Amino acid sequence: ETLFPYIKDNVKKFLYAHWEEEECQRDVRLLRKQAQEDSSLDGAVPIPLESGSGEEELERVIQAVVDNVHWQMSLDRKTTALKQLQGHMWRAAYATGHIKGEIFEDVVPAIRKWREAGMKVYIYSSGSIEAQKLLFGYSTEGDILELFDGHFDTKIGPKVESESYRRIAASIGCATNNILFLTDVPREANAAEEANTHVAVVTRPGNAGLTDDEKSYYSLISSFTELFLPSST
């Protein structure tokens, strides 16, 4: 409700402000390449090359980039080109204080307690590692990156595939049955369980509802204070 509307509302302004910068031009080149790959898709928006240097030409190209970004977002696409531009926009917005990562009040005390007990805490998200670090680095609780021992995104594999959880366990040198995975998505919970990982499904305001079968099958928590974990050995 915050991050994605911010992109839609501000992408044009951002492109005008940063158009001459090399990073922005790299983002546009990647989006243009993606647009070429998408050319056969229904509703795809091409991004033309600049054929001149006038203001009208700049407006034409930037508007094409804006339309392409809006089209990709309307389909909830996760292309590298889109995620890269979004990440750079969010970085600027966090740094200037326009947005902050919202953290539930029970989270930080719980994680501190777990770490004091010798446990390690990792983030696994479909959002890029850069986006994760921005959210936790510029949060309503301040910079809380020190609370995490590492970050994983979908480069390790999709969250709905059990092999991803085995790869994470191998990466951190831990057996899967010594890991507790917290999620609000039953398909992710199912994939983690298939990898012999413990799972708790978190029910928070704004999360998608669960079926009666899912409610009866999974361990449900609404706050991290409801988790009673053994100390690390």
Phi and psi in degrees as GROMACS dihedral restraints (atoms count N, CA, C in turn):
[ dihedral_restraints ]
;  ai    aj    ak    al  type     phi  dphi    fc
    3     4     5     6     1  -117.1    20    10
    4     5     6     7     1   -55.2    20    10
    6     7     8     9     1   -67.1    20    10
    7     8     9    10     1   -48.0    20    10
    9    10    11    12     1   -73.1    20    10
   10    11    12    13     1   -41.6    20    10
   12    13    14    15     1   -59.1    20    10
   13    14    15    16     1   -34.7    20    10
   15    16    17    18     1   -59.1    20    10
   16    17    18    19     1   -43.5    20    10
   18    19    20    21     1   -60.8    20    10
   19    20    21    22     1   -51.1    20    10
   21    22    23    24     1   -58.5    20    10
   22    23    24    25     1   -41.1    20    10
   24    25    26    27     1   -77.7    20    10
   25    26    27    28     1   -22.7    20    10
   27    28    29    30     1  -121.5    20    10
   28    29    30    31     1    -0.9    20    10
   30    31    32    33     1   -61.1    20    10
   31    32    33    34     1   -40.2    20    10
   33    34    35    36     1   -65.2    20    10
   34    35    36    37     1   -46.4    20    10
   36    37    38    39     1   -60.7    20    10
   37    38    39    40     1   -41.1    20    10
   39    40    41    42     1   -64.0    20    10
   40    41    42    43     1   -44.4    20    10
   42    43    44    45     1   -62.8    20    10
   43    44    45    46     1   -43.0    20    10
   45    46    47    48     1   -61.7    20    10
   46    47    48    49     1   -40.0    20    10
   48    49    50    51     1   -71.2    20    10
   49    50    51    52     1   -30.2    20    10
   51    52    53    54     1  -119.0    20    10
   52    53    54    55     1     9.0    20    10
   54    55    56    57     1   -54.9    20    10
   55    56    57    58     1   -37.9    20    10
   57    58    59    60     1   -79.8    20    10
   58    59    60    61     1    -8.3    20    10
   60    61    62    63     1   -81.6    20    10
   61    62    63    64     1   144.1    20    10
   63    64    65    66     1   -61.5    20    10
   64    65    66    67     1   -38.7    20    10
   66    67    68    69     1   -61.6    20    10
   67    68    69    70     1   -43.0    20    10
   69    70    71    72     1   -64.2    20    10
   70    71    72    73     1   -41.4    20    10
   72    73    74    75     1   -65.0    20    10
   73    74    75    76     1   -36.1    20    10
   75    76    77    78     1   -62.9    20    10
   76    77    78    79     1   -41.9    20    10
   78    79    80    81     1   -60.8    20    10
   79    80    81    82     1   -43.0    20    10
   81    82    83    84     1   -66.7    20    10
   82    83    84    85     1   -41.0    20    10
   84    85    86    87     1   -61.3    20    10
   85    86    87    88     1   -39.9    20    10
   87    88    89    90     1   -67.9    20    10
   88    89    90    91     1   -40.1    20    10
   90    91    92    93     1   -65.2    20    10
   91    92    93    94     1   -39.7    20    10
   93    94    95    96     1   -63.9    20    10
   94    95    96    97     1   -42.4    20    10
   96    97    98    99     1   -62.2    20    10
   97    98    99   100     1   -42.5    20    10
   99   100   101   102     1   -63.6    20    10
  100   101   102   103     1   -39.8    20    10
  102   103   104   105     1   -61.8    20    10
  103   104   105   106     1   -37.6    20    10
  105   106   107   108     1   -64.9    20    10
  106   107   108   109     1   -40.7    20    10
  108   109   110   111     1   -67.0    20    10
  109   110   111   112     1   -28.3    20    10
  111   112   113   114     1   -90.2    20    10
  112   113   114   115     1     2.3    20    10
  114   115   116   117     1   -57.7    20    10
  115   116   117   118     1   -24.8    20    10
  117   118   119   120     1   -87.9    20    10
  118   119   120   121     1    -5.3    20    10
  120   121   122   123     1   -81.1    20    10
  121   122   123   124     1   147.1    20    10
  123   124   125   126     1   -63.7    20    10
  124   125   126   127     1   125.2    20    10
  126   127   128   129     1    83.4    20    10
  127   128   129   130     1     2.5    20    10
  129   130   131   132     1   -57.9    20    10
  130   131   132   133     1   143.3    20    10
  132   133   134   135     1  -111.5    20    10
  133   134   135   136     1   113.6    20    10
  135   136   137   138     1   -73.8    20    10
  136   137   138   139     1   153.5    20    10
  138   139   140   141     1  -117.9    20    10
  139   140   141   142     1   107.9    20    10
  141   142   143   144     1   -73.6    20    10
  142   143   144   145     1   159.5    20    10
  144   145   146   147     1   -76.0    20    10
  145   146   147   148     1   153.3    20    10
  147   148   149   150     1   -72.4    20    10
  148   149   150   151     1   126.3    20    10
  150   151   152   153     1  -107.5    20    10
  151   152   153   154     1     6.1    20    10
  153   154   155   156     1  -162.2    20    10
  154   155   156   157     1  -171.9    20    10
  156   157   158   159     1  -122.9    20    10
  157   158   159   160     1     7.7    20    10
  159   160   161   162     1   -77.3    20    10
  160   161   162   163     1   166.7    20    10
  162   163   164   165     1   -64.2    20    10
  163   164   165   166     1   -37.1    20    10
  165   166   167   168     1   -64.1    20    10
  166   167   168   169     1   -38.5    20    10
  168   169   170   171     1   -67.0    20    10
  169   170   171   172     1   -42.9    20    10
  171   172   173   174     1   -61.9    20    10
  172   173   174   175     1   -44.0    20    10
  174   175   176   177     1   -59.6    20    10
  175   176   177   178     1   -41.6    20    10
  177   178   179   180     1   -62.4    20    10
  178   179   180   181     1   -45.6    20    10
  180   181   182   183     1   -70.8    20    10
  181   182   183   184     1   -44.9    20    10
  183   184   185   186     1   -62.3    20    10
  184   185   186   187     1   -41.0    20    10
  186   187   188   189     1   -62.3    20    10
  187   188   189   190     1   -35.9    20    10
  189   190   191   192     1   -65.2    20    10
  190   191   192   193     1   -40.3    20    10
  192   193   194   195     1   -63.8    20    10
  193   194   195   196     1   -44.6    20    10
  195   196   197   198     1   -59.3    20    10
  196   197   198   199     1   -47.4    20    10
  198   199   200   201     1   -63.5    20    10
  199   200   201   202     1   -38.0    20    10
  201   202   203   204     1   -64.9    20    10
  202   203   204   205     1   -44.8    20    10
  204   205   206   207     1   -61.8    20    10
  205   206   207   208     1   -45.1    20    10
  207   208   209   210     1   -62.4    20    10
  208   209   210   211     1   -39.7    20    10
  210   211   212   213     1   -64.5    20    10
  211   212   213   214     1   -46.6    20    10
  213   214   215   216     1   -61.3    20    10
  214   215   216   217     1   -42.7    20    10
  216   217   218   219     1   -67.9    20    10
  217   218   219   220     1   -32.4    20    10
  219   220   221   222     1   -65.8    20    10
  220   221   222   223     1   -23.3    20    10
  222   223   224   225     1   -99.3    20    10
  223   224   225   226     1     4.6    20    10
  225   226   227   228     1    55.5    20    10
  226   227   228   229     1    42.7    20    10
  228   229   230   231     1   -77.7    20    10
  229   230   231   232     1   155.0    20    10
  231   232   233   234     1  -121.6    20    10
  232   233   234   235     1    36.1    20    10
  234   235   236   237     1   -65.1    20    10
  235   236   237   238     1   149.8    20    10
  237   238   239   240     1   -59.0    20    10
  238   239   240   241     1   -39.6    20    10
  240   241   242   243     1   -61.0    20    10
  241   242   243   244     1   -45.9    20    10
  243   244   245   246     1   -66.4    20    10
  244   245   246   247     1   -46.2    20    10
  246   247   248   249     1   -63.2    20    10
  247   248   249   250     1   -33.8    20    10
  249   250   251   252     1   -67.0    20    10
  250   251   252   253     1   -46.9    20    10
  252   253   254   255     1   -63.3    20    10
  253   254   255   256     1   -44.8    20    10
  255   256   257   258     1   -57.6    20    10
  256   257   258   259     1   -44.2    20    10
  258   259   260   261     1   -60.2    20    10
  259   260   261   262     1   -41.1    20    10
  261   262   263   264     1   -69.6    20    10
  262   263   264   265     1   -36.3    20    10
  264   265   266   267     1   -67.5    20    10
  265   266   267   268     1   -42.9    20    10
  267   268   269   270     1   -65.2    20    10
  268   269   270   271     1   -39.2    20    10
  270   271   272   273     1   -57.3    20    10
  271   272   273   274     1   -46.4    20    10
  273   274   275   276     1   -64.8    20    10
  274   275   276   277     1   -39.4    20    10
  276   277   278   279     1   -69.2    20    10
  277   278   279   280     1   -40.0    20    10
  279   280   281   282     1   -64.3    20    10
  280   281   282   283     1   -45.6    20    10
  282   283   284   285     1   -62.9    20    10
  283   284   285   286     1   -31.1    20    10
  285   286   287   288     1   -93.1    20    10
  286   287   288   289     1    -0.1    20    10
  288   289   290   291     1    81.1    20    10
  289   290   291   292     1     8.9    20    10
  291   292   293   294     1   -68.8    20    10
  292   293   294   295     1   -30.4    20    10
  294   295   296   297     1  -136.6    20    10
  295   296   297   298     1   153.2    20    10
  297   298   299   300     1  -134.1    20    10
  298   299   300   301     1   149.6    20    10
  300   301   302   303     1   -74.9    20    10
  301   302   303   304     1   124.5    20    10
  303   304   305   306     1   -88.3    20    10
  304   305   306   307     1   125.7    20    10
  306   307   308   309     1  -117.3    20    10
  307   308   309   310     1   127.9    20    10
  309   310   311   312     1   -61.7    20    10
  310   311   312   313     1   144.0    20    10
  312   313   314   315     1   -66.3    20    10
  313   314   315   316     1   -19.5    20    10
  315   316   317   318     1   -84.6    20    10
  316   317   318   319     1    -9.3    20    10
  318   319   320   321     1   -72.3    20    10
  319   320   321   322     1   -55.6    20    10
  321   322   323   324     1   -62.0    20    10
  322   323   324   325     1   -47.8    20    10
  324   325   326   327     1   -58.6    20    10
  325   326   327   328     1   -38.1    20    10
  327   328   329   330     1   -66.1    20    10
  328   329   330   331     1   -45.4    20    10
  330   331   332   333     1   -65.1    20    10
  331   332   333   334     1   -39.7    20    10
  333   334   335   336     1   -59.8    20    10
  334   335   336   337     1   -40.6    20    10
  336   337   338   339     1   -64.4    20    10
  337   338   339   340     1   -43.7    20    10
  339   340   341   342     1   -62.9    20    10
  340   341   342   343     1   -42.6    20    10
  342   343   344   345     1   -66.7    20    10
  343   344   345   346     1   -37.8    20    10
  345   346   347   348     1   -63.1    20    10
  346   347   348   349     1   -28.3    20    10
  348   349   350   351     1   -83.8    20    10
  349   350   351   352     1     2.3    20    10
  351   352   353   354     1    96.2    20    10
  352   353   354   355     1     5.4    20    10
  354   355   356   357     1   -87.9    20    10
  355   356   357   358     1   155.9    20    10
  357   358   359   360     1  -107.6    20    10
  358   359   360   361     1   148.8    20    10
  360   361   362   363     1  -127.3    20    10
  361   362   363   364     1   127.9    20    10
  363   364   365   366     1  -125.8    20    10
  364   365   366   367     1   154.1    20    10
  366   367   368   369     1  -107.0    20    10
  367   368   369   370     1   133.9    20    10
  369   370   371   372     1  -128.1    20    10
  370   371   372   373     1   114.8    20    10
  372   373   374   375     1  -140.4    20    10
  373   374   375   376     1   152.5    20    10
  375   376   377   378     1   -72.1    20    10
  376   377   378   379     1   -17.9    20    10
  378   379   380   381     1   -74.1    20    10
  379   380   381   382     1   146.6    20    10
  381   382   383   384     1   -60.3    20    10
  382   383   384   385     1   158.7    20    10
  384   385   386   387     1   -59.5    20    10
  385   386   387   388     1   -38.5    20    10
  387   388   389   390     1   -61.0    20    10
  388   389   390   391     1   -43.9    20    10
  390   391   392   393     1   -64.2    20    10
  391   392   393   394     1   -38.4    20    10
  393   394   395   396     1   -60.9    20    10
  394   395   396   397     1   -46.2    20    10
  396   397   398   399     1   -66.1    20    10
  397   398   399   400     1   -32.5    20    10
  399   400   401   402     1   -67.0    20    10
  400   401   402   403     1   -45.1    20    10
  402   403   404   405     1   -60.8    20    10
  403   404   405   406     1   -44.0    20    10
  405   406   407   408     1   -85.3    20    10
  406   407   408   409     1   -21.7    20    10
  408   409   410   411     1   -79.4    20    10
  409   410   411   412     1   -28.0    20    10
  411   412   413   414     1  -124.0    20    10
  412   413   414   415     1    62.1    20    10
  414   415   416   417     1  -101.6    20    10
  415   416   417   418     1   170.4    20    10
  417   418   419   420     1   -65.8    20    10
  418   419   420   421     1   -13.9    20    10
  420   421   422   423     1  -102.2    20    10
  421   422   423   424     1    11.3    20    10
  423   424   425   426     1    87.9    20    10
  424   425   426   427     1  -160.4    20    10
  426   427   428   429     1   -82.8    20    10
  427   428   429   430     1   109.8    20    10
  429   430   431   432     1  -115.2    20    10
  430   431   432   433     1    21.1    20    10
  432   433   434   435     1   -60.6    20    10
  433   434   435   436     1   -27.8    20    10
  435   436   437   438     1   -63.3    20    10
  436   437   438   439     1   -17.3    20    10
  438   439   440   441     1   -78.3    20    10
  439   440   441   442     1    -9.3    20    10
  441   442   443   444     1  -113.5    20    10
  442   443   444   445     1   139.6    20    10
  444   445   446   447     1   -89.8    20    10
  445   446   447   448     1   -10.1    20    10
  447   448   449   450     1   174.2    20    10
  448   449   450   451     1   168.9    20    10
  450   451   452   453     1  -133.5    20    10
  451   452   453   454     1   142.8    20    10
  453   454   455   456     1  -131.8    20    10
  454   455   456   457     1   142.9    20    10
  456   457   458   459     1  -127.2    20    10
  457   458   459   460     1  -165.2    20    10
  459   460   461   462     1   -74.8    20    10
  460   461   462   463     1     1.7    20    10
  462   463   464   465     1   -65.0    20    10
  463   464   465   466     1   -26.2    20    10
  465   466   467   468     1   -79.1    20    10
  466   467   468   469     1   -14.9    20    10
  468   469   470   471     1   134.9    20    10
  469   470   471   472     1   160.4    20    10
  471   472   473   474     1   -63.9    20    10
  472   473   474   475     1   147.6    20    10
  474   475   476   477     1   -71.9    20    10
  475   476   477   478     1   -12.6    20    10
  477   478   479   480     1   -99.4    20    10
  478   479   480   481     1    12.4    20    10
  480   481   482   483     1  -117.4    20    10
  481   482   483   484     1   129.6    20    10
  483   484   485   486     1   -63.3    20    10
  484   485   486   487     1   -30.2    20    10
  486   487   488   489     1   -61.3    20    10
  487   488   489   490     1   -28.7    20    10
  489   490   491   492     1   -60.1    20    10
  490   491   492   493     1   -39.5    20    10
  492   493   494   495     1   -72.7    20    10
  493   494   495   496     1   -32.7    20    10
  495   496   497   498     1   -67.7    20    10
  496   497   498   499     1   -38.5    20    10
  498   499   500   501     1   -65.5    20    10
  499   500   501   502     1   -40.9    20    10
  501   502   503   504     1   -62.9    20    10
  502   503   504   505     1   -45.6    20    10
  504   505   506   507     1   -59.2    20    10
  505   506   507   508     1   -43.6    20    10
  507   508   509   510     1   -64.7    20    10
  508   509   510   511     1   -39.1    20    10
  510   511   512   513     1   -64.1    20    10
  511   512   513   514     1   -37.1    20    10
  513   514   515   516     1   -97.3    20    10
  514   515   516   517     1     3.5    20    10
  516   517   518   519     1    67.5    20    10
  517   518   519   520     1    44.4    20    10
  519   520   521   522     1  -137.9    20    10
  520   521   522   523     1   140.4    20    10
  522   523   524   525     1   -66.5    20    10
  523   524   525   526     1   144.6    20    10
  525   526   527   528     1   -60.0    20    10
  526   527   528   529     1   -32.4    20    10
  528   529   530   531     1   -79.1    20    10
  529   530   531   532     1     4.4    20    10
  531   532   533   534     1  -105.7    20    10
  532   533   534   535     1    12.9    20    10
  534   535   536   537     1  -115.9    20    10
  535   536   537   538     1   137.0    20    10
  537   538   539   540     1  -110.0    20    10
  538   539   540   541     1   123.4    20    10
  540   541   542   543     1  -106.0    20    10
  541   542   543   544     1   126.4    20    10
  543   544   545   546     1  -105.3    20    10
  544   545   546   547     1   130.9    20    10
  546   547   548   549     1  -153.0    20    10
  547   548   549   550     1   164.4    20    10
  549   550   551   552     1  -112.8    20    10
  550   551   552   553     1     9.0    20    10
  552   553   554   555     1  -116.1    20    10
  553   554   555   556     1   112.0    20    10
  555   556   557   558     1   -55.6    20    10
  556   557   558   559     1   -36.2    20    10
  558   559   560   561     1   -63.6    20    10
  559   560   561   562     1   -35.5    20    10
  561   562   563   564     1   -70.4    20    10
  562   563   564   565     1   -40.9    20    10
  564   565   566   567     1   -59.5    20    10
  565   566   567   568     1   -41.4    20    10
  567   568   569   570     1   -64.8    20    10
  568   569   570   571     1   -43.3    20    10
  570   571   572   573     1   -64.0    20    10
  571   572   573   574     1   -41.1    20    10
  573   574   575   576     1   -65.4    20    10
  574   575   576   577     1   -40.8    20    10
  576   577   578   579     1   -62.1    20    10
  577   578   579   580     1   -38.2    20    10
  579   580   581   582     1   -62.6    20    10
  580   581   582   583     1   -25.1    20    10
  582   583   584   585     1   -90.3    20    10
  583   584   585   586     1     8.8    20    10
  585   586   587   588     1    68.9    20    10
  586   587   588   589     1    32.7    20    10
  588   589   590   591     1   -99.0    20    10
  589   590   591   592     1   140.9    20    10
  591   592   593   594     1   -69.8    20    10
  592   593   594   595     1   148.1    20    10
  594   595   596   597     1  -137.8    20    10
  595   596   597   598     1   140.8    20    10
  597   598   599   600     1  -131.0    20    10
  598   599   600   601     1   135.4    20    10
  600   601   602   603     1   -95.7    20    10
  601   602   603   604     1   125.9    20    10
  603   604   605   606     1   -96.2    20    10
  604   605   606   607     1   125.1    20    10
  606   607   608   609     1  -105.5    20    10
  607   608   609   610     1   111.1    20    10
  609   610   611   612     1  -123.4    20    10
  610   611   612   613     1   159.0    20    10
  612   613   614   615     1   -56.0    20    10
  613   614   615   616     1   131.2    20    10
  615   616   617   618     1    95.4    20    10
  616   617   618   619     1   -14.5    20    10
  618   619   620   621     1   -73.5    20    10
  619   620   621   622     1   155.3    20    10
  621   622   623   624     1   -63.9    20    10
  622   623   624   625     1   146.9    20    10
  624   625   626   627     1   -70.5    20    10
  625   626   627   628     1   159.0    20    10
  627   628   629   630     1  -107.8    20    10
  628   629   630   631     1   151.0    20    10
  630   631   632   633     1   -74.5    20    10
  631   632   633   634     1   164.8    20    10
  633   634   635   636     1   -60.6    20    10
  634   635   636   637     1   -38.7    20    10
  636   637   638   639     1   -63.6    20    10
  637   638   639   640     1   -42.4    20    10
  639   640   641   642     1   -65.9    20    10
  640   641   642   643     1   -39.3    20    10
  642   643   644   645     1   -63.4    20    10
  643   644   645   646     1   -36.6    20    10
  645   646   647   648     1   -82.2    20    10
  646   647   648   649     1   -24.5    20    10
  648   649   650   651     1   -84.8    20    10
  649   650   651   652     1   -45.9    20    10
  651   652   653   654     1   -89.2    20    10
  652   653   654   655     1   153.9    20    10
  654   655   656   657     1   -74.3    20    10
  655   656   657   658     1   122.7    20    10
  657   658   659   660     1  -109.1    20    10
  658   659   660   661     1   138.9    20    10
  660   661   662   663     1  -133.8    20    10
  661   662   663   664     1   150.5    20    10
  663   664   665   666     1  -113.0    20    10
  664   665   666   667     1    -4.4    20    10
  666   667   668   669     1  -154.0    20    10
  667   668   669   670     1   147.9    20    10
  669   670   671   672     1   -65.9    20    10
  670   671   672   673     1   -18.1    20    10
  672   673   674   675     1   -67.5    20    10
  673   674   675   676     1   -15.8    20    10
  675   676   677   678     1   -83.8    20    10
  676   677   678   679     1    -4.3    20    10
  678   679   680   681     1   -92.4    20    10
  679   680   681   682     1   127.1    20    10
  681   682   683   684     1  -118.0    20    10
  682   683   684   685     1   101.1    20    10
  684   685   686   687     1  -104.1    20    10
  685   686   687   688     1   145.0    20    10
  687   688   689   690     1   -69.1    20    10
  688   689   690   691     1   151.6    20    10
  690   691   692   693     1   -66.9    20    10
  691   692   693   694     1   151.6    20    10
  693   694   695   696     1   -67.8    20    10
  694   695   696   697     1   143.7    20    10
